[in-house]
Amino acid sequence: MNQSHISWDRIRADFPILDQQVHGQPLIYFDNAATSQKPRAVLDALRHYYEHDNSNVHRGMHALSMRATDAYEAARVKLARYLNAASAEEIVFTRGTTESINLVAQTWGTKFLREGDVILLTEMEHHSNLVPWQLLAERTGATLRFLPINDRHELALDRLDEFLTSQVKLFSFVHISNSLGTINPVAELCAAARKVGALTLVDAAQSAGHLPLDVQAIGCDFLALSGHKMCGPTGIGALYGKKTVLESLPPWHGGGEMIVSVGYEKSTYKQPPYRFEAGTPNIAGAIALGAAVDYIEAIGREAIFEHDCQLAQYAQKRLGEIPGLRVLGPPLGGARGGVVSFVMEHAHAHDVVTLADQAGIALRGGHHCTQPLMHKLGLESSARASFYFYNTQAEVDRLIAVLAEGQSRASASFSLPLGELYETVVTDHATRPRNFGKLEEGAVHVHGDNPSCGDTLDLHVQLSPEKVENIKFTGSGCTICMTSASLMTLKLKGKNRAEARRLMHLFHDQVAASPDTEAGRGPRELGDLNVLGGVRKFPQRVKCAMLAWRAFEQALNEADAGVTEGSISTEDAEE
Ligand SMILES: Cc1ncc(COP(=O)(O)O)c(C=O)c1O
């Protein structure tokens, strides 16, 4: 299809948020797989609802309630048409993909799944299409199986028969992988599942706003989507379910709206979709999602898909030109949506994201809620650029220039723009960490995790009643984490316990100071650790700098309690 008749510039102007500067640079928003931006039409729909029609749905006989009900139900009809569902009754409003999948796991799973049954997933699933099934398997005694990926980062379809056996009761898979960008052949997978009598669920979080979807042609039993990834507001999404299948399911949440009649001991329930919509729903969200559907339809999903794919292929090609950078997902020309994840030699994804952020570019770094996939690929994390129809080739060029510059500035270690001294010290310690290793005999061991970043660290501390006799660490993390750990071990070895705690507080005061205060030289006692004072400019990175120190603090606490093994997570720390 030819997109030449479309004025992408004019369309971009529909998104007020894009017209701003970040860190003095025009915003480039490449985090669309996490959430898309919202056009004025959607913002207006929200505002119009609250200014004119706000009222509760279904239970009112007055004018406002009838208007709200009509608009809410009209949104359901729009979504049904958008997905080519057989009727609006097949659309259940939920909070999003995660809730839709949980709804199926808890209603269908509880009623139909038995010990010995198998739920088939794939190795590239988002945690949202993994954890609900793990919980269900624990409850029912069912087993999880995973269709592998091949070295092109596509599903190993040649092994489908081996995994899709008659024990499989449900096959749930992602349409477009949020980590790899891979587009899966959903109709083919559904047809194969039907042959063995398994139901199917398509996780369409990354596809619903990006390409035409026809649930009847796909042949799925369920399909889950999130409004906020397709120009709609947060907190609203939908579950498509084939009518006969939805009708066979028990209610999920109990409460108002989902009942026909209620007695003290027993109630009777409405037909789907209302059976699954207990309580006051997200009325404004559903109406605004309807506006998002109208907006996307007016552009045309074929054109959006073509635009996103072209941009992703262009980005993949240009990124591949940067030395030491590896793009994940299908090779150039493969079936890829608008998602391009990559890893850089010597650069942790969080450093890449912080560097891009300083140039006004919003990327995402981490495990992208696909931790098992990252481990399978031997990675802790990756950086990800994800595109939508308002992104341009010029924006991709800017990203390439920023990354290439970052890569060339420090050949051995990709570092943040915090000055020459910082670069020298960080390059030195991140690539050649001191006191790297383990202590066995009598040492306290603390395992530390920084879930937001994927940093992991194991600290081993040998403590006498007075002082830190020896201290070593292992682990893998971003440059800030590794440098901080390396410098910390140098600083703390031989210090008495009280002094070590005091240094920890001094260091914390340096890195966690207000981002507006200039990082000066810092207290003399901290020495080289003062180069990390600049981290205060990146508040989201303070946890990286503090991971080793929090582990050390825990080691002191463990020793006081007479324990030698412990763990901490920066998730729990308020820095
Ligand atoms: C493939 C995939 N599935 C599920 C989800 C979960 O979506 P939500 O958080 O909107 O429920 C996401 C979100 O990133 C996703 O990318």
PDBQT file of the ligand as one rigid body, heavy atoms in Angstrom, charges set to zero:
ROOT
HETATM    1  C1  LIG A 601       3.625  -8.117  24.645  1.00  0.00    +0.000 C 
HETATM    2  C2  LIG A 601       3.022  -7.493  25.858  1.00  0.00    +0.000 A 
HETATM    3  N1  LIG A 601       2.118  -8.165  26.570  1.00  0.00    +0.000 NA
HETATM    4  C3  LIG A 601       1.526  -7.641  27.648  1.00  0.00    +0.000 A 
HETATM    5  C4  LIG A 601       1.844  -6.385  28.083  1.00  0.00    +0.000 A 
HETATM    6  C5  LIG A 601       1.170  -5.830  29.302  1.00  0.00    +0.000 C 
HETATM    7  O1  LIG A 601       0.373  -4.742  28.972  1.00  0.00    +0.000 OA
HETATM    8  P1  LIG A 601      -0.345  -3.897  30.097  1.00  0.00    +0.000 P 
HETATM    9  O2  LIG A 601       0.712  -3.493  31.063  1.00  0.00    +0.000 OA
HETATM   10  O3  LIG A 601      -0.926  -2.733  29.366  1.00  0.00    +0.000 OA
HETATM   11  O4  LIG A 601      -1.381  -4.769  30.726  1.00  0.00    +0.000 OA
HETATM   12  C6  LIG A 601       2.807  -5.647  27.397  1.00  0.00    +0.000 A 
HETATM   13  C7  LIG A 601       3.215  -4.314  27.875  1.00  0.00    +0.000 C 
HETATM   14  O5  LIG A 601       4.281  -3.832  27.587  1.00  0.00    +0.000 OA
HETATM   15  C8  LIG A 601       3.392  -6.206  26.248  1.00  0.00    +0.000 A 
HETATM   16  O6  LIG A 601       4.302  -5.541  25.544  1.00  0.00    +0.000 OA
ENDROOT
TORSDOF 0
